[in-house]
């Protein structure tokens, strides 16, 4: 499998790592850490040096119950960071974590390479059409509701059937809109209980039947630290364990706070698979 990023064909074999750069003040793990240009540049350089293929920049926290951020504020947060990173690292492949088509459009125009949409178009009816015009890779995540309401929307008659049907519908809409490069994100922690997260992870290989790359985002999430009775800061070992399991079930991209450890998982898994 490959992705066309700014004219480059990026192979997903072996799997790649996407480093997380939250520039929000309220993200669940690293909120507020990367507010100044020097902090942003240092962290980005570190992740690139450790082997991140993509850097995912987010200016709107999607943690459960997060405050809503006006569109103008999201743009004012993220555009200067996109410009800063591309000036310092001209070859960088930036993923923009947004559900707003206007933010997607502005960031791609500024030089970003792909869009990571937690709502798969549900929170902006113009997103699919916009992505079809932009012709960049599009990550579609499974979620019910919004970050403000999702924790109350975990009543599934059959979780796996629901997720498969959701993606089947979204893939059809994406194709109709002219989107070529799609990545599917099962949405761990989004409108799912702890038990449902693990049910979905155990059955991750079922999503491979849809024949699109899978992105797994479990890094330091509550499905790890709550189960183990820890804090997000103590959840690296659990994250590594689930990264290795995700790779064995077909993950193509690991979205991670800790790039070095995720890259090591990929290398070890690759060796075991030979």
C-alpha positions in Angstrom: 0.0 0.0 0.0 1.2 3.5 -0.8 0.1 7.1 -0.2 0.7 10.0 -2.5 2.0 12.8 -0.3 2.9 16.0 -2.2 4.0 14.0 -5.2 5.9 11.4 -3.2 4.7 7.8 -3.1 5.0 6.8 0.5 5.1 3.0 1.1 3.3 1.6 4.2 5.2 -1.6 4.1 6.8 -1.8 6.6 4.3 0.2 8.8 5.1 3.8 9.6 4.9 6.0 12.7 3.1 9.3 12.9 4.3 11.6 15.7 1.8 13.6 17.7 2.3 17.3 18.1 -0.6 18.8 20.1 -0.5 22.6 20.2 -3.6 22.8 22.4 -3.5 23.9 26.0 -5.9 21.1 27.1 -4.9 17.8 25.4 -5.2 14.8 27.8 -1.4 14.0 27.9 0.7 16.8 26.5 -1.6 19.8 26.6 0.3 23.1 27.0 3.7 21.6 26.4 4.2 22.9 22.9 3.0 26.5 23.0 6.2 28.4 22.1 8.0 28.1 18.7 11.2 26.8 20.3 9.3 24.0 22.1 7.5 23.1 18.9 10.7 23.0 16.8 12.6 21.0 19.4 9.8 18.4 19.8 9.4 18.1 16.0 13.1 17.7 15.4 13.2 15.0 18.1 10.3 13.0 16.5 11.8 13.3 13.0 15.2 12.2 14.3 13.6 9.2 16.0 12.0 8.1 12.8 8.5 9.7 12.4 7.3 9.6 8.8 4.5 12.0 9.5 3.9 14.7 12.1 0.2 15.1 13.1 -0.5 18.7 14.3 -3.7 19.4 16.2 -5.1 22.7 17.5 -8.4 21.4 18.8 -8.4 18.9 21.6 -10.6 15.9 21.0 -10.4 14.5 24.5 -13.8 13.6 26.0 -15.6 16.7 27.2 -13.0 19.1 25.6 -14.0 22.7 25.2 -15.2 23.8 21.7 -12.7 26.0 19.9 -14.0 28.6 17.4 -12.9 28.2 13.8 -10.9 31.4 13.8 -9.0 30.4 16.9 -8.1 27.0 15.5 -6.8 28.6 12.4 -4.8 31.2 14.3 -3.2 28.4 16.4 -2.4 26.0 13.6 -1.4 28.1 10.5 1.7 29.8 12.1 2.9 26.3 13.2 2.5 24.8 9.8 4.4 27.7 8.3 7.1 27.5 11.0 7.6 23.7 10.6 7.8 23.9 6.8 10.3 26.7 6.9 12.5 24.8 9.4 11.9 21.3 7.9 11.1 21.8 4.2 10.7 18.0 3.5 8.4 17.4 6.5 5.1 15.6 5.8 2.5 17.3 8.0 -0.9 15.7 8.9 -3.5 18.2 10.1 -5.8 17.0 12.8 -9.0 18.8 12.1 -12.7 18.2 11.2 -13.2 21.6 9.6 -12.9 21.9 5.8 -11.8 25.5 6.0 -8.9 24.6 8.3 -8.0 21.7 6.0 -8.0 23.9 2.9 -5.8 26.6 4.5 -3.3 24.2 5.9 -2.9 22.2 2.6 -2.5 25.5 0.8 0.3 26.3 3.3 2.1 23.1 2.5 0.6 20.3 4.7 0.4 16.8 3.2 -2.7 15.1 4.6 -5.8 15.6 6.8 -6.8 13.6 9.9 -10.5 14.0 10.5 -11.9 12.5 13.8 -15.4 12.8 12.4 -15.0 11.4 8.9 -17.0 14.3 7.5 -19.8 14.1 10.1 -19.0 17.5 11.7 -18.5 19.4 8.5 -20.7 18.6 5.5 -18.2 20.2 3.2 -15.2 18.1 4.2 -15.6 15.2 1.8 -16.0 17.5 -1.2 -13.1 19.6 -0.1 -10.9 16.5 0.3 -11.9 15.3 -3.2 -10.7 18.6 -4.6 -7.5 18.8 -2.6 -6.4 15.2 -3.7 -4.4 14.6 -0.5 -4.6 11.5 1.8 -7.5 11.6 4.2 -7.7 9.8 7.5 -11.3 8.9 8.5 -12.0 7.9 12.1 -14.9 6.1 13.6 -16.7 8.2 16.2 -20.3 8.8 17.4 -21.4 12.4 18.3 -18.7 14.9 19.1 -15.9 15.1 21.7 -18.4 16.8 24.0 -21.1 14.1 23.7 -19.3 10.9 22.7 -18.8 9.4 26.1 -22.6 9.0 26.3 -22.9 7.3 22.9 -21.5 3.8 23.6 -24.6 1.7 23.3 -24.0 -0.6 20.3 -26.1 -3.6 19.4 -23.0 -5.0 17.7 -19.9 -2.9 17.9 -17.9 -4.6 15.1 -20.8 -4.6 12.7 -21.5 -1.0 13.5 -17.9 0.0 12.8 -17.7 -2.0 9.6 -20.9 -0.5 8.3 -19.8 3.0 9.2 -16.6 2.6 7.2 -18.3 1.0 4.3 -20.7 4.0 4.0 -17.8 6.5 4.5 -15.7 4.8 1.9 -18.5 5.0 -0.6 -19.0 8.7 0.1 -15.2 9.3 -0.2 -15.0 7.5 -3.6 -18.0 9.5 -4.8 -16.2 12.7 -3.8 -13.1 11.7 -5.7 -10.9 11.0 -2.7 -8.1 8.6 -3.7 -5.9 7.9 -0.7 -7.9 6.8 2.4 -6.7 5.7 5.8 -9.1 4.2 8.4 -8.8 4.9 12.1 -11.0 2.7 14.4 -11.2 5.5 16.9 -10.0 4.0 20.1 -11.4 6.0 23.0 -14.0 7.7 20.9 -17.6 6.7 21.8 -16.3 3.4 23.2 -16.1 1.9 26.7 -12.8 0.4 27.9 -14.2 -3.1 27.2 -15.3 -2.0 23.7 -11.9 -0.6 22.9 -10.3 -4.0 23.6 -13.0 -5.8 21.7 -12.2 -3.6 18.7 -8.5 -4.1 19.1 -8.8 -7.9 19.3 -10.7 -7.8 16.0 -8.7 -5.2 14.2 -7.8 -7.6 11.4 -11.5 -7.7 10.4 -11.1 -4.1 9.2 -8.4 -5.2 6.8 -11.2 -6.7 4.8 -12.0 -3.2 3.7 -8.6 -3.1 1.9 -7.4 0.3 3.2 -4.5 1.1 5.5 -5.3 1.2 9.2 -4.1 3.8 11.6 -4.0 2.9 15.2 -4.1 5.6 17.9 -3.8 4.1 21.4 -0.9 6.1 22.7 -1.2 6.7 26.4 -5.0 6.6 26.3 -7.3 5.8 29.1 -7.9 2.3 27.8 -4.4 1.6 29.0 -3.8 3.7 32.1 -7.3 3.1 33.6 -7.0 -0.6 33.1 -3.6 -0.6 34.8 -4.4 1.9 37.5 -1.9 4.4 36.2 -1.7 7.9 34.8 -1.1 8.9 31.2 2.5 9.7 32.1 3.0 6.1 33.3 1.4 4.5 30.3 4.3 4.1 27.9 4.9 0.4 28.6 1.3 -0.4 28.0 1.3 1.7 24.8 4.3 -0.3 23.5 2.5 -3.6 24.3 -0.6 -2.5 22.4 1.5 -1.1 19.5 3.1 -4.5 19.1 -0.3 -6.2 19.2 -1.8 -3.7 16.7 1.1 -4.4 14.2 0.3 -8.1 14.5 -3.3 -7.4 13.6 -2.5 -5.3 10.5 -1.9 -1.7 11.5 -0.1 0.3 8.8 0.4 3.5 10.8 1.0 4.0 14.6 0.0 7.4 15.8 2.3 7.9 18.9 3.5 10.4 21.4 6.7 8.4 21.8 8.2 7.9 18.4 11.4 6.1 19.3 9.6 3.3 21.1 6.9 3.0 18.4 9.6 2.8 15.6 11.4 0.1 17.7 8.1 -1.9 17.7 7.9 -1.7 14.0 11.5 -2.9 13.6 11.0 -5.8 16.0 7.7 -6.8 14.4 9.3 -6.6 10.9 12.0 -9.0 12.1 9.5 -11.4 13.5 7.5 -11.4 10.3 10.4 -12.3 8.0 
